[in-house]
Amino acid sequence: MGGEEDAVKKKITIGVCVLEKKVKCGSEASSAPMLQILERLQAFGEFEIVHFGDKVILEEPIESWPICECLIAFYSTGYPLQRAEAYAALRKPFLVNELGQQHLLHDRRKVYERLEMYGIPVPRYALVNRDFPNQELDYFVEEEDFVEVHGNRFWKPFVEKPVDGDDHSIMIYYPSSAGGGMKELFRKVGNRSSEFHPEVRRVRREGSYIYEEFMPTGGTDVKVYTVGPEYAHAEARKSPVVDGVVMRNPDGKEVRYPVLLTPTEKQMAREVCVAFRQAVCGFDLLRCEGRSYVCDVNGWSFVKNSYKYYDDAACVLRKMFLDAKAPHLSSTIPPTLPWKVNEPVQPSEGLTRQGSGLIGTFGQSEELRCVITIIRHGDRTPKQKVKLKVTEEKLLNLMLKYNGGRPRAETKLKSAVQLQDLLDATRILVPRTRPGRESDSEAEDIEHAEKLRQVKAVLEEGGHFSGIYRKVQLKPLKWVKVPKANGEGEEERPTEALMVLKYGGVLTHAGRKQAEELGRYFRNNMYPGEGTGLLRLHSTYRHDLKIYSSDEGRVQMSAAAFAKGLLDLEGQLTPILVSLVSKDSSMLDGLDNASIEIKEAKARLSEIITSGARAVYTSGEPDKPWMVDGAGLPANASELLPKLVKLTKKVTEQVRLLAKDEDEELAEANSYDVIPPYDQAKALGKTNIDVDRIAAGLPCGSEGFLLMFARWRKLERDLYNERKGRFDITQIPDVYDSCKYDLLHNAHLNLEGLDELFKVAQLLADGVIPNEYGINPWQKLKIGSKIARRLLGKILIDLRNTREEAISVAELKSNQDNSSAATSTGKEDTDYHTKSHSRIEGSRRTSFTSDMSMDQDDDDDKETKYRLDPKYANVKTPERHVRTRLYFTSESHIHSLMNVLRYCNLDESLQGEPSLVCDNALERLYKTKELDYMSYIVLRMFENTEVALEDPKRFRVEMAFSRGADLSPLERKDSEAASLHQEHTLPIMGPERLQEVGSYLTLEMMEKMIRPFAMPAEDFPPPSIPQGFSGYFSKSAAVLERLVNLWPFNKHGNTNGK
């Protein structure tokens, strides 16, 4: 090389010494991945890629093979591995995957031996070695339900694997108690990956086999793909053990579920990489009862069909090559990857508006440590409720059938079977009038029949049942005593029950789109630094993510859609929901704890509005209008109510006429021919509207006119009781909700007066909704702390765990710095010596943290200390380790949390402390009338690594909030709003700060202010630790030492690692 200049210009040559079928076609490396990644590497402009080609590899002498600085070479059937080894010895290129070690992969015995040598957990197994077929072995015994090898007994079901790694015929033998038989697993052939042979009972004897325990994994296999020791991508697929049918998506590709590896598993991935010295390496994980085991190592393999992975793999390999061959060049990832320069930006990105809330002074010395976000679900259909008293025998029997025959117990019907039962019963009852009661009036009977029809319509909607969206409660109201069937004594029987059907509140196509967009926005904006932001962070070992949701279907689906955008996942929401979202209803559901106080607030609110008594308290502090009772209510609220009633009637009448037309068409048809069912299952995956329905002039989504009319008529009836001349102000939010929904989704129906109704309803709702959670700041604080107590406790635990972890990393780092200052040998040496102490350090800290009780979520908190031991993880920037916790919930929890954050200083115990939220933000919050769909509160914790560990300024918390999709559907001024209108979707507002610019809220202060309202850590259930997990970490220092010294992938080591 002619000096530094040439070095910069000269490209690094990468030799691809691989059989052509592995680059261009063939199933294993399937053309795509290898080519996709090589093309990306080339796009960086730093490499020249040389394909050797089959002729060279198979026929030419190695001396004439092209000379290259880095070599990609791996075995596949027919590959001359010895020739490649001889070439590597001759030219000494940097090897991505070492060649000598690839021999190990062909013998399952050696693979297991190697795994055990490195302390990587494998299933319990035993070897049966035969020198010739059917050789009788005295140490091998086979009985009907077990085999015994050297006295080691394996009960059926057990697994039998040939020792030859290239023989994929693996058998599972089942116990006679389960009917016996054997299942053969094999490489995918078409749509099958296993076959069951009921008649086969005896094991094979023609060769050498490994016998191992069958691990119950719940039907999924986890495939892990590493690219170097710091990066692992994992996905689960349906295990062939289940039924052998390969699940494929509509494009014919195998369905894969996204998986988050636990810190332990990420560590295992590192060690597999090290043990076999294969940077690009695939292996199989079995997850069984809280532990993970490696059951197979495949060597070189790439993920198929994942563009995110191709991007990541190219970036990681580039860094590996540059570090090995051109350490003077920067291996920083460019903000826009070169192959993405000309890609069109996703047009819908505009759904999330940028905000001022994230422009912090994010100094060089500050590291982001933790992101905690509480998010409201996305756009939904209006929530509905039908209440009716039922005396019909059929329905009362149904109630007894599902409540265990207890006459006074209430029943909840949610499953498909239960709802089908109810539908069958109502179908029979609908045409008739109610028997057994002298009707008070004809009208009452008609109303009852109407309500039954509504129940039937709701149950028939959607074509099939999905319990997430409809639930029915039956509560007994009256009983009689009847003689028992056997004539001995009497028993009670219910004679009347209250039936409550709740439906609606389903996440719309717009809600899914909003959630996915917000996830994408978070991915690109919440995590400073690194080119592709969160994704690279996530697949390396430095992101610890958990997602929680309440029990509501709309909340769960919002969480899944958000995760899809955040992690750039592909495919349907259901697998994402199953794999990544944990339900925690005790933390994120329900208002029971504060129901009395909420009732009081509503009563007081009703009084203020209807009496017109408004500005009584304003003598207080006029500069802080939010401190008065009923703040935010319009001054003329009592005059707006009659207007609201009048306009609601006008809209209801128009919908009635539309429903009447539909009804007449229905009446002419058979009563069982329902409108063509709207398939909820198909709709679930959609993020766009059903254009055909809109074009046909039908309501958006699955609602027919009949149900739309029921929705409006109920509002009209409940809002104003004409007989008593009384307004019910608790209906105001519902009127507003319905209005907003129809303006957004049913604008094509051109309902007259809807715009006007919306304006009136919005004025009233903006005053009513915030006051339902407390009529003044003190009551808001009381109600808020009752509803959000558990969530607040969990947030404090999250922050505290993050701090503990950061401090332990910092302590280790300072120890390391001290020792490296003392020794003058290379830095790598120091790394090796301190590695063995890291575990000891870790265990000391673990025992300290386990005294503080953790919540059950963080069962892995017992391990966090190993998660990022900087020397052990050998990560170049170990400081970039982030904990993300996402909590998806409903409006009540967002209001409650916000009320505690802004008013906590009003509590007696904290008198004199300033509010956590600055005055400017308090005023903005007062003017923010609604925390709309997808509104969120985000807390980000930063660590200032320049100040002393014990300095309170070490940890700073930054708070921001977003009003969510808070744009009126009437705003159609700009072209963007108009295009969103066609999509039925409103944009999400960007985050706004809750603190003054430049202010400094320490974690210590945050804890002090919130602790009085949070559930104490010790009240959380103790974490469940899977048994035997600890054993994996108590490795001897010697094993660690060996791990370290064998590791070939560092640029200081000899390039070919020999």
N, C-alpha and C positions, 0 to 999 in steps of 0.2 A: 504494500500500500504506500503510495507516495504522499505521506504526510496526512495531516488532519483533513485537508480540503477533500482529497480523493475519498477519504473514508466516508465523508458525508454523502458524496455523490454516488459512490459505488453501492450497488444494491446487494443485499444479502441473498445468497442463493439457497433455495430450499429444495432439496431433492425429494421427489415423491416416488419411493421405491416400493410400489404396491401393484399387485396384479390389476390389470385394467378393469376387470369386472367390478372391482371394489371402488373404482373411481367413477365409472360411467353408468353402470347398470347393475343388475343383480339385486337380490332382496336385502342382504345383510347391511351393507353400508349404504344401501339404496342410493342410486346415482346421486340423488339430490344432495344429501348432507355434505359429502366430501367436496363436491364441486362448489356448492354454495359457499362453504367456508374458505376454500382456496381462492375463489373469486373475490371474496371480501378482503382476504389478506393482500391480494394483488392491488386492490383499490387504494390501499394505504400508500402505494408508490415506493415502498422501502425494500420490496422483495422481488426476486426473480424466481419464478417457479419452474422447476425442471422435472418433467414427467419421464421416468426411465422407460416405461413401456415393457410389455411382456417379452418381446424378442430379446431385449437387452438382459432383462432379469433372468430369463430361463436359458439363454444360449451363449451370450457373450462372456468372455473372461472378465473377472471383476476389475482387473487393472484398466480395462478400457471403459468402465462405467463412468458416467459424467461425475466430475468432482463438485461437491457441494459443501456448504458450511453447516447446514442443518439438515437432518434426515428424518423423514417420516417413513417408517417401515414397519409393517406388521404382518403376522402370519395369517394366511387363509388357506383353504384346501388347495394343495398343489404348489404351495409357495416354498422356494428353496431357502429356508431360514439360515442354513449353514453358510451359504454364499453371501447372504446379506451380512452375517456376522463377520465373515472374513473381510468384506469390503469396509465395514465400520472399523475394524482393527487396523486396516491399512491407511484409511484416510482420516480417521478420528473426527468425524463431524459431531455436532451437538445432536444427541438423540432425544427425540420427544419421548418415545417409548423404548426402553432398553431391549436389546434383542435376546441376550442370554436368558433373561428371566421369562421370555415368552414360552420356553420349553415347559416351564412349570404348569402353564395353563392347560396343557393337554392331559394332565394326570390329576384327577380330582383328589387323589390321596395327597399329592404334593401341595395342592391348593389349600386343603384343610390344614395340613401340617404348617404351612407358611402362616396362615391366618392365626393359628394357635400360638405360633412362635411370637407373633406381635401382639398377643393378648386380645385379638379381635374375637368377639363371641361367635361361636358356630353352634348349630344344633348338636345335641348329644348323638354321637355316632360310633360305629365300630367297623373294622375292616375285615373282609373275608377274601384272602388272596389264594387263588388257585393257579397251579402251574400248568394244568391241562384241563379240558372240559370234564365236568362231572367228577372231579377229584374229591374223594371222601375226606373230610377234615374232622379230626376228633374234637376240635374246639367249637364246632358249629352244630347246633341242635335246632331242629325245626319241629314245633308242635302246632296244634290246630290254630291257636290264637297268639303265638309269639315265636320269635326266634331268639336264640341265645348264642352270643359270640364271646368266647373266653369268660363265660359266667356273667356276661353283661346282657340283661334281658330287655328285649324290645317288644312290647305288647302291640298288637294291631290297634289302630292303623299305624303302619310304619312305612317308610319310603325306602326304595331300593334303587341305587344309582350305579350304573357301570363305572368302573374307575377311569375309563377312557373319556376324556373331556369332550371328544368330538361325537360321542355316541349319545344322542339325545333321548334314547328310549328309557324313560324313568317310570318306575311302577309304584303304585300305592296299593297296599293290601289292607282290606277292611275286615273287622272282627266278625265272627259268625253271629254275634248278638245283633249286628246291624245288617245281617243277611249275607255277609262274606263278599267274596269277589275281589277283583283287582281293576284298578284304573291305570291305563297306560297314558303317559303324557308324552307329547312329541312336538317337534317343530311345527308351526302353523301350516296346515295344508288347507287352502281355501278358507272355509269358515270354521274349521275344527282344530282344536289343539289337544284333545284328549278323547279316549274311547274307553268305555266301561266293559269289562269282561266278567259277567256274573259267575261263570263256571270255574274261573281260575282261582285256586286256593294256595297252591304250593309255589314257593319262590324259585327263581331261576338258578341253575347250577352250572351253566356252560362257561362261566367266566368269573372274574373277580368283581366283587361289588362292595359298595359302602351301604350299610344299613343305618338309618337315622330315624329319630323320633319325628312323627308327623306334627307339624306346628299348626294349630288352629289360628288362621290369620283373619277370619271374618271375610274371606272371599276376595281379598285384593292382594296383588303382588306389588311390591315397590321396586322399581328399576331406578338405579342411581347412575348418573353419568358424570364422571369428573373430567375437568379440563385443568390439569395441574392440581397441586395439593390444596389450593385455596378456593376452588370453584366446584360446586356440585349442583346438578340439576336433577330433580327427582320427579317421577310421575308414577301413578299407580294404574294398573289395569286390572280388569277382572281376571282372577286367577283361573288357569285352565282346570284347576281342581273342581271348580263349581259345577259347570255342566259341559265344559269343553267347547261351547259355542263362543266364537270370538265376537265380541260386541263391536259393531262397526257403525260409524256415523253415516249420514246420507251420502257423503262423498266416497264411501267405501273404505275409509281409513279406520284403523282400530281405535276405539274410544279410550282416551287416557284421562285420568283424573289428576288435577294438580295436587301436589303434596308439599307440605312444609316439613323439612327434616328437623328433628329435634337437635339440640346442641350435641347430644351424645352421638347421634347418627352422623352429624357433620364431621365429628372427630373420627368416626369410623371410616368415613369416606377418605379423609386425609391419610389415614393409616393404610388403607388398602392401596392407595396410590404409592405410598412409600414402600410398603412391603414388597410389591411386585415391580416397583420402579417403572410403572406405566403411567405417564402423565394423563393420557387420554384413556380412560378405563371405565368399562361398564361393569356393574355387579348387581346382584339381586339381594334384596333385604327382605327378611320375614319379620313382621311385627306381630308379636304374640304376647298378650297379657302384660303390656307395658314394657316389654323388653324387645330389643332388636337383635337379629342374628344375620350374619352373612352366610348365604347357602350356595353361592356360585359366583365366580369371577370370570368375566368373559374377555378381558383385555380390550383392545381398541374397539370402541363403538361410539357412534354419534346418535343424538336424538333425531327422530325423523319429523319432518313437517312443523318445525317450530322456528319461526324467523327470529324470535327473541333469542333463542339459544344459538342460532347461527351467528348473530351479531356478537353475542357474548363470547362464544368460543373463539371467533376471529380476534377479538380484542385481547383475550387472555393469551392465545398462542403468540400474537404479535409481541406482547410484553416479554414472553418467555424467550423468543428469538432475539429480541433487542438486548435483553439483559445478558444473554449468553455471548452474543457476537458483537454488539455495538453499545456497550454500556454508556458511552458518552452521549448517545442520542436520547432524547426525552421519550419516555414511553407513556406520557400522559395521554389519556384518551381525548381526542378532539371533541368539542361540544356538539358538532354535527358529524356523524360518521360519514366518511367519504362516499359510501355507496348510497347515502340517503340524500345527498345534496339536491338532486333533481326530483325527489319524490314530492308529490303534491301533499300539502299539509292536510290532515283530516279536516274536512270542512266544518264538522259540527263542534270543533274545539271551542267555538264562540259561545257555547252554552254556559261556560263558567267565566264570569267576569273577573278580571284582575282586581285586587283590592289593595288597600293601603296597609293591611294588617300584618304583612310579613316583611315589611322593610325594616328590619331591626339593625342595630349596629352589630353585625355578625363579624366580630373581629377575628384576626388571625389566631389569637390565642384562645378563641372560644370554639368548643366542639359541640355539635348537637348531640344530645344524649337520649332524648326521650320525646316522643310525640304521642299525646293522649287526646283523642278526639271523641266527642259525643255528638252523634249525628241523628237528626230526625229522618224518618223514612221519606220516600219520594211521593210524587203525585199519586193520589188514589181516587177511587170512585167514592161517592158519598157513603158514609156508614149508615146502615138502616136497621130499623128494629120494628118488628110487628108483635103486638101483644094481643092475645085474645084469651078469653076464658072458655075452656072446653069441657063439655060434659059427655061427649061421645064415648061410648063404651070402648070402641076400637082404640082410641087415643089413650084412654086411661089404662087399658091393658098393655099398651106399648110401653107406657111409663113404668108399670110394674115389671114388665119383662126385662127392662134394662137397669132397674135400680135394685135388683136382687129381691124383688117382691116385698119391699118394705113400704107400707102404705103412706108413711109420712116423709119419706125421703125424696129429695128432688133428683131428677135425672138430667144428664147432659148427653145429647146425641151429636156425635161429631164424625164418626167413621162412615164410610160409604155404605156399609151394610145397614147401619142404623138409619141413615137418612133415606135409603131406598125403602125400608120398612115404613117410614113415616110417609113417604110419597105415595106408596101403595094405599095406605089408609086414607090419606086426604083425597086421592083420586076418586075413591068410592064415595066419600062424604060430600064432595064439592057440590054436585047438582042439587042435593036435598036441603031442606031447611032443618033447623035444629029440633030434634025430638025432645020430649020429656019436659018442656017448660012452657007454661002459659006465657006467650010472648008479651012483654010489656008494651011493645008496639011493633008494628010491621017493620019500621025503620031499623030496629035493633037486629031483627033477623036478617034483613038485607045486608047490614053491615057485617054481621058474623059470616055470612056466606061469602061476602066480598073478601074478607080477611083470609078465609080458607083458600079462596082462589089465588090470593096473593102468595100464600104459603106454597101452594102447588106451583105457581109460576116461578117462584124463587128456586124451588127444588129442581124444577125441570130445566132451569137456565143452565147453559154450559154443557148440556149433553152428557156429562158424567160428573161424579162427585169428587170433589177435592176438599178434604176436611179442613184445609187451611182457611177456607173462605166462608163456610156456613156453619153455624152451630145453633142448636135448639135446646132450650131449657124447658123442662116441664116441672112445675112446682105444685104439689097438691094443696088445695085450699079448703075443701070440705070432705068430711068422712061420714060413713054410717057404719053401724055394727051389723054384721050379717052372720048367720050361723056358719060354722066351719063345714067344709065339704064332708068330713067324716062324722059330722053330727056332734062332735064333742066341743061344747062351748062356742064362743063367738070370736070373730076376728074383724078387724077394721078393713073397710074398703074405701078408697077415695071415690067421691062422686063428682068432684069438680076440680079442675086444675088450671093453672095459668100457663099458657104456652107463650114463650118468648123466642122469636126467631131473629137471630142477628145475622145480617149478611151485608154484602158491599164492603167498602173499605179495602178493595183489592188494588194492588199496585197496578197502575196503568202502563201502557207502552211508554208514555212520557216519563213516568216514574223510574222505569228501568233505565231509560236513556239518561235521565238526570243523574242517577246514581253512578252509572258507568263513567259518565263524563267527569263527575266530581272525583272519582277514583283516579282518573287520568290526570286531572288537575293536581291532585295531591302528589302523584308520582313525579310530576315535573316541577312542582313549586315548593313542596314542604321540606324537601331534603336538599340542603345546599351542596354545592360541589359537584363532583363526578358527572361526566358527560350525560349518561342516560339516567342520572339521578338514582332513583330508588332501586331500579331493577338489578343493577350490578351489585349494589349493596346487599340486595336480598339474596342473590344466589351465592355470593361469597358468604363467609361465615359470620357476617357482622350485623345481620338484621334479625331481630327477634320479634315476630309479629303474632298477635292473637286478635281474633275478631269475635265479638260477642253480640248477641241479638236477643231481643225479647221474644216472647212466644208467638207474637202476631205474624201471620203469613206475609203481610206487606213489609214488615220490618226485616224479616229473614231474607226476603227476596231483594230488598234494597241493599242489605249487607252483601249478598252474593254478587249483585251487579256491581257494587262498588269494588269488591275484591277483584272482579274481572278486569275493571279498568286500572286498578292500582297495580296489579301484577301482570297486566297485559296477557291475560289468559284467553284461550279460544273456546268456542263451543257453548253448550247449554249451561243454564244456571244451576240445574239440579245437582250435577256432580260437584260443582264448586261449593254449593251450600253444604252438601254432605261432608266434603273434605275439609272445609276451612272455617265454617261458622259454628261457634258453640252457643247453645241457648242458655241464657241465665235469666229466667223470668223473675226470680226473687229480687234481682238487682235492677231489672229494666222494665218490669211490668207493674201495672196496678197502682191504685190510689187508695187502697183500703186504709192505710195507716193514717190518712188525713181526711177521711170522708166527712167527719163531723165538722172540722174547720172549714172545709170547702162548702159544705151546706150553709154554714153561718155566713160565709163571704157572699154566697149567691143571694141569700135572703136580704142582707144589708144592701147589696147592689140593686136588687129589685126595688127596694125602698127608695134609694137615691134617685133611680131613673123615674119611677112612676110618680113620685111626689114632686119631681122637678127641683128638689132641694139639692142644689149643686154646690155653689161656691161658698159654702159655710166656713170652710177651714182655711180659706186662702190667706187669712191674716198671718199665717205662719211665716214661711219663707218664700216670698213670691219668686225669688231667683232660683228656687228649687221646686218647680211645680210638681215633681214626682213624689214629694213628701206628703201630699194631702190625701184624704180619703177619696177613693174613686177617681184617681188621677187619670186623665186621658178620655174621660167620657165627654161626648159633645154636649155643649151647654143646653142645646134644644132637644135633648134625647126624648123627653116626654112627648114632644110634638112629632118627632120622627116615627114613633111607634105606629100610630094610625096609618101613616103613609106606607109604612112597611107592609102592614096587613093588606091594604088596598092593592098594592102592586103585586103582592104574593098571589092574591085572588086572580088578578088579571093573567098572570103567567099560568097558574094552575088550570084556568079555564081553557087556554089554548092547548095545553098538553092533553086535557080531557078529550077535546075534539079529535086530536090525533090518535088517541088511544081508542076512541069509539070506532073510528074507521077500521083500525086494526082488529078490534074486537068483533066487528061484524063479519070481517073476512074469516076470523077464526071460527065463529059460530057456524058459518056455512060448512066449514070443514069438520071432520070428525073431532070430537073433543080431545082425542089422544094425539092427533097430529099437531105437535107443537111446531112453532116457527123453526126453520132449520136450525139445529142446535149450533151454538157458537162454541167451538172447541177450546176450552180453557187451557188444555195441555199445550195445544199449538200456540195459543196466544202468549203463554208464559215466556217463550223464548223471544218473542217479538219486541223490537224497539221501534217499530213504525206502525202507522195506523192502517186499519183495514179499509183501503180506499173504496172497495166495492160497496161496503155497507154505507159509507158516507154518500157515495154517488147515488145509491138507491134511496137516499133521503131517510135512512134509518139512524137511530141514535148510535153514537160511537160505542165501541166495546161490546159487551154482551147484553146490555140493557135493552129490553123491548119497550114500546110505548106504554104497555100496560104497567110495567114496573116503574117507568119514569113518572107516570101519572100517580101511582101509589105513593111515590116519594114526595111529590109536590102536594098531593092532597093531605098527606099526614102533616106536613109543615103548616099548611093553611089551617087545619083543625087545631093543632097544638099551640100555634102561636097566639091565637085569640079565642077565648071561650065566649061565644056570643051570649049564651044563657046567663053566665055570671058577669059578663062585661069585664073579663080579666085578661091581661096580657101575661104571657109566660116568657120572661126575658131569657130563660136558659135555651130557648129555641133560636135565639138570634144567630149564634155561631153556625147552627145547622142550615139556616136559610142562606147565610153568607156562603157556606160550603157548597151548597147545591147550585147557587147562582154562579159561583166562580167556575165550578165544574162544567156547567152547561155553556158558559161563555167561551170556555177554552175548547171543550170537546164537541159541543153541539151547536156551534155558531151557525152551521149550515141549515139549521132548522128555523133560523130567523124568528125567534120568539120575540114578539113585540113587548117593550117595557122591561126587558131583562136587563138592559144596560142601566136603566134608571134604578131598578130594584137593587142592582149590584152596588150602585153608589151609596144608596141609603143604608143597605145592609152592612157595607164596609165601614161607614162612619160609626154605626152602632157596635159592630163586632170588634173594631179596633179599641173601643172603650171597654167592652164587656170581657173579652177573652183574658187580657192580662189581669183584670180584677177578680176573675174567678179563682185565681191562685193566691188570693189575698187582697183585701180592699185597700191596705196601706203597706208601706215597707215592713213594718213589724210583723204584720200577719203573713205577708209574703215570705218572710224569713222563716216563720214558724212552720208554715205549710211546706215550703221548699225543703226544709231540713228533714221533715218527716218522710216526704216522698223520696228524696234523693239520698237518704242517710247511708244506705248500703253502697250506693255508687260512689259517694264522696269518700267513704272508707277505702274502697277499692282504689280510687285515684291516688289517695295518699300512700297506699301500699306500693302502687306502681312507681311513684316518685321515689319512695324510700329505697325500694329494691334497686332502682337504677343508681341511686347515690352510693349505696353499699358496693355495688359492682364497680362503679367508676373509681371509688376510693381504693378498692383492692387492686385494680389494674394500675393505678397511679403508684401505690406502694411498691408493687413488684417492679414497676418501671424504674423507680428511683433506686431500688436495690441493684437492679441491673446496671444502671448508669454508674453507680458507685463502684461496682465490681469491674466494669469495663475501664473505668478510669485507673483502677489499680493495676490491671494487667495490660501489658503493651502488645500482647498477641492479638491476632485479627479479631474483629467483632464476632465472626461466626463462632469462634472458640468460646467466647463468653456465653454466647447463646446456649451452646451445648452444656456448659457446666451449670448454668442456672436452671436449665430445664428440669433437672431432677428435683431441685428444691421447690419448683413451682407447685408440684402436687401437694407437698407437705404444707406449704403456705396456704394452698387452697383448702386443705382439709381443716386447718386451724380456723380459717374463716367460716367454713361451712358450719362448724359446730357452734360458732358464735351466732350465725344468722338463724340457725334452726331454733334457737331459744325464743327468738321473736316469732310468734306464730305467723305463718304465711297463709294466704288464702289458697283454696283448693286449686284455683286456676294455675298457680305457679308451682305445680308439682315439680317443674323443672328448675325452680329457683334453688333447689338444693344443689343444682349443678352449675348455676350461672358462673360460679367462680372459675370453672374450667373453660367456660365458653370462650372467654377471650383472654386467656393468659397470654400476654403479648409474645413471650419467648416461645411458649409452647405452640402457639398458632402460627408463629413465623410469618405474620402478616406485615406487609411493609408499613401500613398505617393503622396499627391496632387501635388507635384512638377513635377511629370512625366506627363505633359500634352503637347501634341505635335500637332502642326498644320502642315498638309501636303498639299501642293498645287502642282498638276502635270499639266504641260502644254504640250500637244502633238501637234507637228507642223511639218513643212517641212524644208528642207535643208536651205532655204534662212534665216529663222528666227534663226536657230542655228548659222549660220555664222555671222549674224548681231549682235546677242547678244554677241557672243565671241569677235567680233571686238570692240564692245563698252567696254567690260570688260578689254580687254588688252591694248586698245589705248586711253582710256578716258583722261589720263593725258596729252595728246597732245593738248587738247583744251586750247585756250588762257586763259580762266577763271581759269584754274587749273595749270597754268605754275609752274614748280618747284616741283610739287608733284610727288612722285615716282609712278610707275604703280601699279595697283592693283595686277597685275600678275608679279611674280618674273622673273628675266632674264633667269634663268634656264628653267622655264616653257615657256617663250617666245620662247626660242630656240627649245624646244620640239614641241611647236605649229607650229613653222616654218617648222619643219621636218615632222609634221603630215600633210600629203598632203590632207587627205580626212576626213571629218566628215561624216562617213558612216551611213548606216541604223542603227537605234537604238543608235546613238551617243547621248550623253546627257551632260548637264551642271547641276551640283547639288550645291545648296547653303544650308549649314546647319548653323543654328544660335544656339549658346550655351549661357546659362546664368551662370555667375559665382556668386553663391549665397553668397560667402564670402566677396565680396567687396561692398562698399556702393552703394545704389540705383543710386545716381547721378554720380558715377564714370563711365567715358566712357568705362572702361574695364569690366563693368558689362556684356555687350553683345558683343560676338565675332562671326564673320562670317567666315566660312571655305568654300573655293571654290574648286571644283574638276571637271574634265571633263573626258569623255570617248570617244575614237575615234569610238566607235560602232563596227559593224561587219567588222573591217578593217583588214581582213586577205585575202591575195590574193587567189583566187580559184586555183591558180597554186601550192600553197604550199601543197604538199601531202606527206611530209616527215614522220611525225609521224603517228602512228596508229589512234590517235584521229582524226587528220585531215581527214584520209581516211574514217573513219566511218561517220564523219559528211558529207563527200562528198556523201556517199550513201544516206544520208538524204537530200541532196541539201541544207544544212544549214551551215552558217559560225558562229563561236563563237563570242561573244561580248567581247570586251576588257574591262578589269577592269578599275576603275576610277584612274586618276592620279592627283596629287596635282597641284594647280595653285599658291601656296604660298610656301615660304621656310619653312622647318620644324622649329617649334618654333616661327615663326613670329606671330604677333597678329594683325589681322585686326578688328578694332572696327566697330560696326554698324554705329556709327557716321561718321567715315571716309568713309565707303561704301556709305552712303547716300550722303555725300558731293561730292563724285566723280561721282555718277551716276545721281544725280538730274538734271544737265544741259541737259541731253539727254532724260529724262523721261517725260511722259505726267503728268502734275501736277494733284494731287488728285482731285482738285476742278473741273477739266474738265470731270471727270468720271460722268456718270449719277447718280443722287442720288439713294440711295437704296430704293427699294420699300418695305415698311413695311406692312405686312398683317394687315388689320384693326383688332383692338381688341386684338392684340397679347400682348400689354403691360399690359392689365388688369390682365392677368394671374399671373403676377409677383407682383402686388401690394397687395399681401396678407397681412393681418394684422399680427402683431407680435404674436398675441394670437394664430392664427392658426399654426404658425411655432412652437411656444412654445409647443403646444399640439402634433404636429407631433413628436417633439423630445422626449417628455416624454413618448410617447407610444412606442417608438421604442424598440423592445425586442431583436434585434440581436446583442447585444454587450456583451462581456464576463463578464462585471462588473454587468450587470443587473441580476435579478433573472432568473434562467435557464428556468423556464416555463413561464416567462413573466406575471404571474398573479398578 
